[in-house]
Amino acid sequence: MSTVLQAKHINKYFKKPVLFHVLKDINFKISKGDFTSIMGKSGCGKSTLLYILSTMDTDYEGELYLNNKLITNNSKDQLSYIRNKHIGFVFQFHYLLSEFSVLENVMLPAKKLGEKSFQEIEHDAMQKLHILNIDHLAKKRASQISGGEKQRVAIARALINNPSIIMGDEPTGNLDSHNSNNVFNIFKRLSEEQGLSLLIVTHDEDFAKRTNRIITMEDGKIIS
Ligand SMILES: Nc1ncnc2c1ncn2[C@@H]1O[C@H](COP(=O)(O)OP(=O)(O)OP(=O)(O)O)[C@@H](O)[C@H]1O
Protein backbone atom coordinates (compact mmCIF):
# COMPACT_ATOMS: atom_id res chain seq x y z
CA MET A 1 0.00 0.00 0.00
CA SER A 2 1.30 3.48 -0.80
CA THR A 3 2.22 5.74 2.09
CA VAL A 4 0.13 8.89 2.38
CA LEU A 5 1.60 10.45 5.50
CA GLN A 6 4.82 9.75 7.36
CA ALA A 7 6.17 11.32 10.53
CA LYS A 8 9.87 10.76 11.21
CA HIS A 9 11.45 11.65 14.54
CA ILE A 10 9.02 14.46 15.33
CA ASN A 11 9.96 16.38 18.47
CA LYS A 12 8.29 19.52 19.71
CA TYR A 13 9.12 21.87 22.54
CA PHE A 14 7.02 24.61 24.05
CA LYS A 15 9.40 27.28 25.24
CA LYS A 16 7.08 29.17 27.59
CA PRO A 17 6.39 29.45 30.48
CA VAL A 18 9.17 26.88 30.93
CA LEU A 19 10.88 24.64 28.38
CA PHE A 20 8.58 21.64 27.87
CA HIS A 21 9.34 18.65 25.62
CA VAL A 22 5.77 17.97 24.51
CA LEU A 23 6.30 15.48 21.62
CA LYS A 24 9.08 12.91 21.94
CA ASP A 25 10.42 11.16 18.85
CA ILE A 26 7.11 10.44 17.10
CA ASN A 27 7.38 7.98 14.18
CA PHE A 28 4.57 6.41 12.14
CA LYS A 29 3.17 5.91 8.66
CA ILE A 30 -0.36 6.17 7.35
CA SER A 31 -1.08 4.15 4.19
CA LYS A 32 -3.75 4.70 1.60
CA GLY A 33 -7.12 3.60 2.98
CA ASP A 34 -5.90 3.38 6.61
CA PHE A 35 -8.52 4.29 9.21
CA THR A 36 -6.45 5.18 12.27
CA SER A 37 -7.43 6.69 15.59
CA ILE A 38 -5.19 8.47 18.10
CA MET A 39 -6.04 8.05 21.77
CA GLY A 40 -4.46 9.09 25.03
CA LYS A 41 -5.16 10.95 28.24
CA SER A 42 -5.90 14.65 28.20
CA GLY A 43 -2.66 16.61 27.84
CA CYS A 44 -0.58 13.78 26.30
CA GLY A 45 -0.02 15.79 23.10
CA LYS A 46 -2.67 14.57 20.63
CA SER A 47 -3.83 18.00 19.43
CA THR A 48 -0.26 19.29 19.31
CA LEU A 49 0.65 16.35 17.06
CA LEU A 50 -2.39 16.82 14.81
CA TYR A 51 -1.50 20.49 14.44
CA ILE A 52 1.93 19.51 13.14
CA LEU A 53 0.64 16.72 10.89
CA SER A 54 -1.92 19.07 9.38
CA THR A 55 0.94 21.51 8.56
CA MET A 56 -0.58 24.30 10.66
CA ASP A 57 2.30 24.24 13.14
CA THR A 58 5.75 24.34 11.53
CA ASP A 59 7.75 24.87 14.72
CA TYR A 60 9.00 21.30 15.28
CA GLU A 61 12.03 19.07 14.77
CA GLY A 62 11.94 16.03 12.49
CA GLU A 63 10.45 15.33 9.10
CA LEU A 64 6.97 15.14 7.69
CA TYR A 65 6.22 13.51 4.33
CA LEU A 66 2.95 13.76 2.40
CA ASN A 67 2.55 11.35 -0.52
CA ASN A 68 6.27 10.54 -0.14
CA LYS A 69 7.36 14.17 -0.53
CA LEU A 70 9.18 15.92 2.28
CA ILE A 71 7.08 18.97 3.19
CA THR A 72 8.87 20.03 6.36
CA ASN A 73 10.72 22.95 4.84
CA ASN A 74 7.98 24.12 2.48
CA SER A 75 7.02 27.79 2.40
CA LYS A 76 3.83 29.11 4.03
CA ASP A 77 2.15 29.43 0.63
CA GLN A 78 3.08 25.88 -0.35
CA LEU A 79 1.73 24.56 2.96
CA SER A 80 -1.48 26.51 2.59
CA TYR A 81 -1.95 24.95 -0.87
CA ILE A 82 -1.19 21.46 0.52
CA ARG A 83 -3.73 21.92 3.32
CA ASN A 84 -6.42 22.96 0.92
CA LYS A 85 -5.70 20.38 -1.76
CA HIS A 86 -4.55 17.27 0.08
CA ILE A 87 -5.89 17.42 3.64
CA GLY A 88 -9.53 17.52 4.72
CA PHE A 89 -10.40 18.60 8.26
CA VAL A 90 -13.31 17.65 10.49
CA PHE A 91 -13.46 19.18 13.96
CA GLN A 92 -15.66 18.75 17.01
CA PHE A 93 -17.41 21.98 16.12
CA HIS A 94 -18.20 22.14 12.45
CA TYR A 95 -17.34 25.81 11.71
CA LEU A 96 -19.89 26.10 8.91
CA LEU A 97 -20.88 29.59 7.81
CA SER A 98 -24.40 29.75 9.19
CA GLU A 99 -25.79 32.31 6.74
CA PHE A 100 -24.54 30.35 3.72
CA SER A 101 -26.42 27.42 2.21
CA VAL A 102 -25.21 23.88 2.74
CA LEU A 103 -24.15 23.73 -0.92
CA GLU A 104 -22.20 27.01 -0.67
CA ASN A 105 -20.41 25.78 2.46
CA VAL A 106 -19.30 22.60 0.71
CA MET A 107 -18.14 24.54 -2.37
CA LEU A 108 -15.95 27.01 -0.45
CA PRO A 109 -12.61 25.09 -0.26
CA ALA A 110 -12.81 24.33 -4.01
CA LYS A 111 -13.48 27.99 -4.83
CA LYS A 112 -10.47 28.91 -2.71
CA LEU A 113 -8.32 26.43 -4.65
CA GLY A 114 -9.50 28.08 -7.88
CA GLU A 115 -8.80 25.16 -10.22
CA LYS A 116 -12.33 24.49 -11.50
CA SER A 117 -15.28 26.44 -12.88
CA PHE A 118 -18.28 27.34 -10.72
CA GLN A 119 -20.39 24.71 -12.51
CA GLU A 120 -17.82 21.97 -11.99
CA ILE A 121 -17.48 22.85 -8.31
CA GLU A 122 -21.26 22.88 -7.87
CA HIS A 123 -21.48 19.49 -9.55
CA ASP A 124 -18.71 18.07 -7.33
CA ALA A 125 -20.34 19.51 -4.20
CA MET A 126 -23.71 17.92 -5.09
CA GLN A 127 -21.92 14.62 -5.61
CA LYS A 128 -20.32 14.82 -2.14
CA LEU A 129 -23.70 15.67 -0.60
CA HIS A 130 -25.10 12.64 -2.40
CA ILE A 131 -22.37 10.34 -1.02
CA LEU A 132 -23.34 11.53 2.47
CA ASN A 133 -27.09 11.16 1.81
CA ILE A 134 -27.80 14.82 2.36
CA ASP A 135 -28.49 16.08 -1.19
CA HIS A 136 -31.93 17.18 -0.01
CA LEU A 137 -30.31 19.73 2.33
CA ALA A 138 -28.33 21.52 -0.41
CA LYS A 139 -30.41 24.70 -0.47
CA LYS A 140 -30.97 24.98 3.28
CA ARG A 141 -29.00 27.44 5.33
CA ALA A 142 -26.39 25.85 7.58
CA SER A 143 -28.21 27.42 10.55
CA GLN A 144 -31.37 25.46 9.67
CA ILE A 145 -30.08 21.90 10.01
CA SER A 146 -29.41 19.57 12.94
CA GLY A 147 -26.06 18.90 14.64
CA GLY A 148 -25.67 15.48 13.01
CA GLU A 149 -26.52 16.95 9.61
CA LYS A 150 -24.02 19.77 10.16
CA GLN A 151 -21.27 17.25 10.83
CA ARG A 152 -22.12 15.41 7.60
CA VAL A 153 -21.95 18.75 5.74
CA ALA A 154 -18.55 19.35 7.35
CA ILE A 155 -17.40 15.94 6.06
CA ALA A 156 -18.72 16.75 2.55
CA ARG A 157 -16.78 20.02 2.72
CA ALA A 158 -13.63 18.18 3.82
CA LEU A 159 -14.00 15.88 0.79
CA ILE A 160 -14.62 18.53 -1.87
CA ASN A 161 -11.03 18.75 -3.14
CA ASN A 162 -10.60 14.95 -3.08
CA PRO A 163 -7.93 15.01 -0.33
CA SER A 164 -5.44 12.21 0.31
CA ILE A 165 -6.27 12.19 4.01
CA ILE A 166 -8.92 13.41 6.40
CA MET A 167 -7.81 14.52 9.85
CA GLY A 168 -10.30 14.88 12.64
CA ASP A 169 -10.03 16.32 16.13
CA GLU A 170 -12.86 14.80 18.15
CA PRO A 171 -15.24 14.83 15.15
CA THR A 172 -17.91 12.96 17.12
CA GLY A 173 -17.25 14.73 20.44
CA ASN A 174 -20.34 16.87 20.11
CA LEU A 175 -22.71 14.19 18.78
CA ASP A 176 -25.09 11.71 20.42
CA SER A 177 -24.39 7.99 19.98
CA HIS A 178 -26.70 7.64 16.97
CA ASN A 179 -25.03 10.46 15.02
CA SER A 180 -21.61 9.41 16.21
CA ASN A 181 -22.26 5.96 14.78
CA ASN A 182 -23.39 7.54 11.49
CA VAL A 183 -20.15 9.50 11.23
CA PHE A 184 -18.13 6.37 12.01
CA ASN A 185 -19.93 4.44 9.25
CA ILE A 186 -19.34 7.25 6.76
CA PHE A 187 -15.60 7.29 7.56
CA LYS A 188 -15.44 3.49 7.31
CA ARG A 189 -17.15 3.52 3.92
CA LEU A 190 -14.84 6.27 2.62
CA SER A 191 -11.76 4.33 3.67
CA GLU A 192 -12.97 1.00 2.28
CA GLU A 193 -14.66 2.12 -0.92
CA GLN A 194 -12.63 5.17 -1.90
CA GLY A 195 -9.26 4.36 -0.34
CA LEU A 196 -9.35 7.54 1.70
CA SER A 197 -6.97 7.66 4.68
CA LEU A 198 -8.34 8.89 7.99
CA LEU A 199 -6.53 9.99 11.11
CA ILE A 200 -8.91 10.72 13.94
CA VAL A 201 -8.11 11.99 17.45
CA THR A 202 -10.80 10.73 19.78
CA HIS A 203 -11.61 10.12 23.44
CA ASP A 204 -14.36 7.71 22.38
CA GLU A 205 -13.06 4.21 23.06
CA ASP A 206 -15.91 2.48 21.20
CA PHE A 207 -15.20 4.59 18.13
CA ALA A 208 -11.45 3.91 18.30
CA LYS A 209 -11.87 0.15 18.80
CA ARG A 210 -13.71 -0.10 15.50
CA THR A 211 -10.98 1.68 13.49
CA ASN A 212 -8.22 -0.39 11.81
CA ARG A 213 -5.48 0.85 14.10
CA ILE A 214 -5.21 2.74 17.37
CA ILE A 215 -2.14 4.88 18.06
CA THR A 216 -1.92 5.30 21.83
CA MET A 217 -0.01 8.24 23.24
CA GLU A 218 1.27 8.84 26.74
CA ASP A 219 3.29 11.79 27.93
CA GLY A 220 4.26 12.92 24.40
CA LYS A 221 5.27 9.46 23.17
CA ILE A 222 3.58 6.77 21.12
CA ILE A 223 3.37 3.75 23.42
CA SER A 224 1.50 1.38 21.11
N1 LIG B 1 0.87 26.88 23.47
C1 LIG B 1 1.26 26.08 24.48
N2 LIG B 1 2.26 26.48 25.29
C2 LIG B 1 2.68 25.67 26.31
N3 LIG B 1 2.15 24.46 26.58
C3 LIG B 1 1.14 24.01 25.82
C4 LIG B 1 0.63 24.81 24.73
N4 LIG B 1 -0.37 24.11 24.14
C5 LIG B 1 -0.49 22.95 24.81
N5 LIG B 1 0.42 22.89 25.83
C6 LIG B 1 0.61 21.76 26.75
O1 LIG B 1 1.07 20.65 25.97
C7 LIG B 1 0.50 19.44 26.44
C8 LIG B 1 -0.20 18.74 25.31
O2 LIG B 1 -1.36 19.47 24.94
P1 LIG B 1 -2.39 18.94 23.85
O3 LIG B 1 -3.44 19.96 23.67
O4 LIG B 1 -1.64 18.49 22.65
O5 LIG B 1 -2.99 17.66 24.58
P2 LIG B 1 -4.18 16.69 24.15
O6 LIG B 1 -3.65 15.31 24.30
O7 LIG B 1 -4.71 17.08 22.83
O8 LIG B 1 -5.25 16.98 25.28
P3 LIG B 1 -6.85 16.95 25.23
O9 LIG B 1 -7.22 15.52 25.08
O10 LIG B 1 -7.25 17.51 26.55
O11 LIG B 1 -7.30 17.80 24.08
C9 LIG B 1 -0.40 19.82 27.61
O12 LIG B 1 0.35 19.61 28.80
C10 LIG B 1 -0.68 21.29 27.40
O13 LIG B 1 -0.89 21.92 28.63
The ligand as an ORCA input file, in Angstrom:
! r2SCAN-3c Opt
* xyz 0 1
  N       0.869     26.884     23.474
  C       1.259     26.083     24.481
  N       2.263     26.476     25.293
  C       2.680     25.669     26.310
  N       2.150     24.460     26.584
  C       1.140     24.013     25.816
  C       0.632     24.805     24.733
  N      -0.367     24.106     24.136
  C      -0.489     22.952     24.813
  N       0.416     22.892     25.828
  C       0.610     21.761     26.750
  O       1.069     20.650     25.972
  C       0.497     19.438     26.439
  C      -0.202     18.737     25.307
  O      -1.364     19.475     24.940
  P      -2.392     18.943     23.850
  O      -3.438     19.962     23.671
  O      -1.644     18.491     22.651
  O      -2.991     17.657     24.582
  P      -4.176     16.685     24.154
  O      -3.654     15.313     24.303
  O      -4.714     17.083     22.834
  O      -5.254     16.977     25.284
  P      -6.854     16.952     25.225
  O      -7.224     15.518     25.077
  O      -7.251     17.511     26.552
  O      -7.303     17.798     24.081
  C      -0.402     19.820     27.613
  O       0.346     19.608     28.796
  C      -0.683     21.287     27.399
  O      -0.891     21.923     28.629
*
